[in-house]
Amino acid sequence: MASHHYFICFLAMVSLMIRISESKACNPNDLKGLTDFKAAIHSDSSGRLKNWIGQDCCIWPGISCNSQTGRVVEINLPGYYDAGDGFAPFFVSNTMTGSISPSITLLTSLESIDLSRLIGLTGQIPPSIGVLKNLKKLTLQNNQISGALPDSISNLTSLEFLNLENNLLTGSIPENIGNLQPLQELYLSNNSLTGKIPFSITKLHSISGIFLAQNQLEGEIPLPLNPGQWSSLQHLRLENNRLTGIIPPSVGYLTSLLRFSVANNQLTGPIPSTIGNLKYLQQLMVNNNQLSVVLPNSICEVTQLYALFISHNKIVGPLPDCLSSFKHLREVDVPFKRFELTYM
């Protein structure tokens, strides 16, 4: 009986060891996706990828897994990161050269990809990126990624944060960008994007920041037709493009706006009186356009302003007297030589 008991215990231990061993083995698709990613990177000054060895990818530097499923949910390999001991921060900067392997889309449980500020990443965003239905964060800024934004990016319907700034992207913004309903922040500045800003962008009801500055975007500014569509929007930066048409009166619907910048475009017409609805606006930058008429008196309602840039337009004076008493106003660029601020 004793030997039988020991044999049962032995089998139980073997079974447990097998389960533990299996739990440490990376999902085959995740493992292939990560090993292909590593193979496409030619150099890594941080040395993190050299520790991608063995079958347990969940302990690899920069990789996090779901504790229940064992699937990879995060790739966190930014070029600027905290390498401290948890007590004192120690920020380091490093580079990677290479491209993003299309096999990264095999990691279908991914929720976050951070490959920002690596400087040397080239190539294109994989066209099949849209299969990552669980992805909430995609940040690739400050690299040399080129080519067009894949249309499939509009299929990332869980995405909350998208940062592709400071790359070499060309082509247009996907027409169905408005499908990204949970999106809160959109950063596409400092690329070479062309074409019109899709009107579907107004469907991003959760958006708080839209950053499309310094591209070659054309056409009119798309703004919501109804109040409440961009009720959380705080930053709208469209400067240094080729936008035409007017500043739509519906800008007055953006009642949470803190910064509105459309400088260095080809906009015409007046600054709409509805600007007075933007009670929290801190920065108004419309300089270097072809705007005309006078600054509306409704600007007197925007008492939180600290930056006002309206020069190099066709705006004529006088400026509303109220501006001289705005206690927060510190940065002013107006087309009049005599303008004094009274600081409270």
N, C-alpha and C positions, 0 to 999 in steps of 0.2 A: 504493500500500500504506500509505504514511504517513497519508494522509487517511482511509483506512478504519480504521486503528488509532485515530486521534483521534476518529473518529465513535463507535467502540465505547466509548472512555473517556468520551466525552460522555454516552452513554446510561447508562453505569454510574453516573456522577455524578448524573444526573437521577433514576435509580432510587433511589440512596442518599438524595437529598434528599427524595424522596417518602416513603420509609420513615421518615426522621427526622421529617418533618412529621406523618405519621400517628401516630408514637409520642408526639408532643406533644399530640395531640388527645385530649380526655377521652372516655371511653366515653359514648355518647349518653345512656344511662340515668343514669349518674353525673352527667353535666352537667345534665340536667333536674332530677334530685333536688336538686342543690346550688343551682341557680338558683331553684327553687321555695322551697327553704329560705330563701334570702336574701330573696326577695320577701315572705315571711311575717314577717320581722323588721322592725319599724317603726323601731327605733333601736338603735345599737350604739356605746356610748361609747368603746370601744377603737379603733374605726376599722378593725378587721381586715376586715370584710366589704366595705368600699369598694375593697379591693384584689383582690376576686374579679372579675377581668376577663380577657378573652381565652378561648381554648379549652383551654389547658393547666391544668386544675384541680389537677394534682398539685403545682404551685408556689404555689397559693393559701395564704395564712396559715391555719394550723390543719388543713390537709388533708395526709394522707400516702397514698401509693399503693404497691402491690406493684410491685417493680422488674421482675418478669417479665411480669405480666399487664397492668400499667398501670391496674388497677382501684383505686378508692378503698377503703382499708382502715381509715382512721381519720378521725374528725371530733373535733378537740381544741380546743374553744373555751370553756374554763372562765372563770368570772368572776374568779377569783383565780389568777394565774399568774406565772411568772418571765419577765420581759421583759428580763433582763440580757443581757450580751454573751458569755456562756459562761464568763467568768472570775469575774465578781462577780455574785451573784444580785441581782435588782431586782424585787421582787414588786409587782404592781399589781392594783388591784381595779376592775372595770368592770361595767356592766350591759347587758343587752339587753332590749328589750320586743318582744313579739310571741308567736307560737305556733310549734309544731313542725309543719311541713308534712307531710301524709301521704305526700308524694312522697319523703320520706327513705327509705322502704322500697324505692325503686328501686335503691338502692345495695346490691345483694345480696351484695357481697363484704366489707361492713363487718365489722370485728372489734372496734372500740372507738368508743363515742360518749361524749364528756365535754362536757356542757352544764351543768355544776354551778355553783352560786353566781352565777348571772346575775340573780337576784332577780326580774326582770320577765317571765320566760317564763310564759305562761298557756296556757289551752286544755287539751287532753287528749293523752295518749299515743296515737299512731295505732293504731287497732284492728288494723291489718295488721302490726304490729311483729313478729309471729311468723314472717314470711317471711325474716327476717335470720338464717338458719341458722348463719352463721359468727360471729355476735356473741359476744364473750367478756366485754366490759365495757360496762355501761350505767349511767351515773351522771348523774342529773338533780337531785341534792339542792339544797336552798335556792333554790327557785323558787316559783311560784304555780300549779303544774300541778294541775288538778282532775279530777273525774270518777273513774270506776272503773278499776282495773287491768284491762287487756284480758285476756280468757281466753287469747288467743293468745300471751301472754308465756310461757306454759308450753311453747310450741314452740321456745323458744330453747335448744335442747339442747346448745349449746356454751358457754353462759353460765357464767362463773366469778365475776363480781362484779356485784352489782346494788345500787345505792344510789339510793333515791327518798325519802330522809328530808326532813323539813321542807318539805312541800308541802301541798296541800289535797285529797289523794286521799280518796275515799269508797268505799263498797261493801266487798266482802269480798276476802280473799286468794284468788286462783284455786285451785280445788279440786285441780288437778293440778300445783301448784307443785313437787311431788316429782319431776316429770319432768326437772327441771334437775339432773341427776346430777353434773355437774362443779362445781356452785355451791359456792364457798368462803365467801363473805360475803354476807349478806342484810341490808340496811338499809331498814326501812320505818317507823322511828320518827317521831313528831311529824306524824301525819296524822290523819284522822278515819275510819280503817278500822273496820268493824263485822263482826259475825258471828263464827264460830268459827275458830280456827286449824286449818287442814286437817290431818288426821292424816297425809296424804301427805308432810308436811314431814319426817317421820322417815326418809324414803327418801333424804334428802340426805346420803349417806355421806361426802362430802368437806368438809362444812360445818365452818368454824372459828368463825364468828360469826353469831348470830341476834339482830337488834335490832328488836324490835316494840313498844318502849315508847311510852307516851303516844298511845294510840289509844282505841278503844271496843270492843276485842275481848272476846268473851264465851266462856263454856263452860269446859271443863277444859283443863289443860295437857297437850298431847300430847307424850309422851316415848317413845323407842324401847322396844320390848318385849324386845329382846335386846341383850346386850353387844356392843360393837363397831360398832353402827350410827352413833353419833355419837362415834367414838373420837377425833376431832380437834377436837371442839367445845371452845372456850376461853371464849366469852362467850355467855351466854344472858340477855338483858335483856327482861323482859316487864312491867316496872313501869308503874304508872299506866294500868291497863286495868280491865276488869270481870270478870276471870277468877274462876271459882268452883271448888268441889271441893277436892281435897286436893293436896298436893305428892306426886306419885307416888313410891313407894319406888324405882322404876327410875331416879330421879335419881342413884343410886349407880353406874349404868353409865357416867356421864359423867366418866370418870377423868382427863381432860385439862382439866377445867373450872377456870378462873381466877376468873370472876365469875358469880355467880348472883343475879339481882335480880328479885324478884316483888313488890316493895313496892307498897302502895296498890292492892290488889285486894280480893277478897272470899273469900279462901281460908280453909278450915277444916281441922280435924284437927290432928295433931301434925306436928312437923318429923321426918321419917323418920330412923331410926337409920342408914340407909344413907348419910347425909351424911358419915359417917366414912370412906367410900371415896374421898372427893375430896381426896387428899393434897396437891394443888397449889392448892386453892382459896384465893384471897386476899380476896375480898369476898363476904360472905353478907348479903343485904339482903332481909328478909322482913317488915319493919315495916309497920304499918297494914293488917293483915288481921284475921282472926278465928281465928288459930291457937291451939291449946290445949295443955295438959299442960306438961311440962318440956322444957328443952333437953336432948337426949340426951347421955349421957356419951361417945358415939362422937365428939362434937365434939373431944374431946381428941386425936384422930388428925389433925386438920386444923391442923397446927402452922404453916402458912404464912399464916394469917389476919392481915390487917392492918385489916380493916373488918368489924364485926359490928353489924348493925342488926336488932333484934328487938322493939323497943318497940311499944306500941299494938296488942297482941294479948291473948290470954287466957293467956299463958304465966305460970306461977308458978315461984317459986324453989325451992331455991337454984340458982344457976348452978354448973356444974362448977368445982371448985377449979383445975383445970389452966389455965383461961383467964388467971388472974392471972400466969402465968409465960410466956405466949406472947410471945416476944421481938419479933415483928413487929407485934403488935396495937397500933394507934394510934388508930383511930376506932371508938368504941363508943357505941351507943345502946341501952340495956337498960332494962327496967322496974323497976330497983331503984336506990335512992339510993346504997347503999354498994357500990361495986365498984372495987377498986384494981388497977392494973396494975403489975407489977414489970418494968421495962425492964432487959434484960440489957446 
